[in-house]
């Protein structure tokens, strides 16, 4: 990994009842993604299950997965939903960021 910063663009795509955050890395044809599924309601708030986070080896080690999780958490704050971190990577990020506790289902 070089000292240069990697430019990552993240978009959100609704897919059926769920959705997918997609990370596109500048100068690469590879994409990472975080898929979520509907998880019902809890305390009057929508729950979104963070089901899978996948980052191809070709773009690994650049913080792409962390950026995907951060985007979902930012959306949870902005849109007032909760995240159930079924994906082990997302669960680890929630454990590392106790200030996200109010957003965890």
C-alpha positions in Angstrom: 0.0 0.0 0.0 1.4 3.4 -1.0 1.3 6.6 0.9 -1.2 8.0 -1.5 -4.8 8.3 -0.5 -7.3 6.1 -2.4 -10.3 7.9 -3.8 -13.5 5.8 -3.2 -17.0 6.7 -4.4 -19.8 5.0 -2.6 -23.4 4.8 -3.9 -26.5 3.3 -2.5 -28.8 1.1 -4.6 -32.2 -0.2 -3.6 -32.7 -3.8 -4.6 -36.1 -5.2 -4.0 -36.8 -4.9 -0.3 -33.2 -4.4 0.6 -30.2 -2.6 -0.9 -26.5 -2.5 -1.6 -23.8 0.1 -0.9 -21.3 -0.1 -3.8 -17.7 1.2 -3.5 -15.9 2.2 -6.7 -12.1 2.7 -6.4 -10.6 5.3 -8.7 -8.4 3.7 -11.4 -9.8 0.2 -10.7 -12.4 -1.9 -12.4 -13.1 -3.8 -9.1 -16.0 -2.9 -6.7 -16.7 -3.6 -3.1 -20.1 -3.8 -1.6 -22.2 -4.0 1.6 -25.5 -5.7 1.1 -28.4 -5.1 3.5 -31.8 -6.8 4.0 -35.0 -5.6 5.7 -35.1 -6.5 9.4 -38.6 -5.3 10.4 -39.1 -2.7 13.1 -37.6 -2.1 16.5 -38.7 0.7 18.9 -40.6 2.3 16.0 -37.6 2.4 13.8 -36.8 0.5 10.6 -34.1 -2.1 11.0 -31.7 -2.9 8.2 -29.6 -6.1 8.5 -26.0 -5.6 7.3 -25.7 -9.1 5.7 -22.5 -9.2 3.7 -19.5 -7.0 3.1 -17.3 -8.0 0.2 -14.1 -6.3 -1.0 -12.1 -8.0 -3.8 -8.5 -8.7 -3.0 -7.4 -6.4 -5.8 -8.7 -3.4 -3.9 -8.2 -4.8 -0.4 -6.1 -3.0 2.3 -7.3 0.4 1.3 -10.1 0.9 3.8 -12.9 0.3 1.4 -14.9 -2.0 3.7 -14.5 0.6 6.5 -15.8 3.3 4.2 -18.8 1.1 3.2 -19.7 0.6 6.9 -19.2 4.3 7.7 -21.6 5.3 4.8 -24.3 2.9 6.1 -23.9 4.3 9.6 -24.1 7.9 8.3 -27.3 7.0 6.5 -28.7 5.4 9.6 -28.1 8.6 11.5 -29.5 10.8 8.7 -32.5 8.6 7.8 -33.2 7.4 11.4 -33.0 3.6 11.0 -31.1 1.0 13.0 -28.4 -1.4 11.8 -28.3 -5.1 12.8 -24.7 -6.1 12.1 -25.0 -9.8 11.0 -21.9 -9.4 8.9 -18.9 -10.1 11.1 -16.9 -7.2 9.7 -19.8 -4.8 10.4 -20.1 -6.2 13.9 -16.4 -5.7 14.5 -16.7 -2.0 13.3 -19.6 -1.5 15.7 -17.5 -3.0 18.5 -14.6 -0.5 17.6 -17.0 2.5 17.6 -19.0 2.5 20.8 -20.5 5.9 19.8 -22.5 4.0 17.2 -24.3 2.0 19.9 -27.6 4.0 19.6 -27.8 2.9 15.9 -27.4 -0.8 16.6 -30.4 -3.0 16.5 
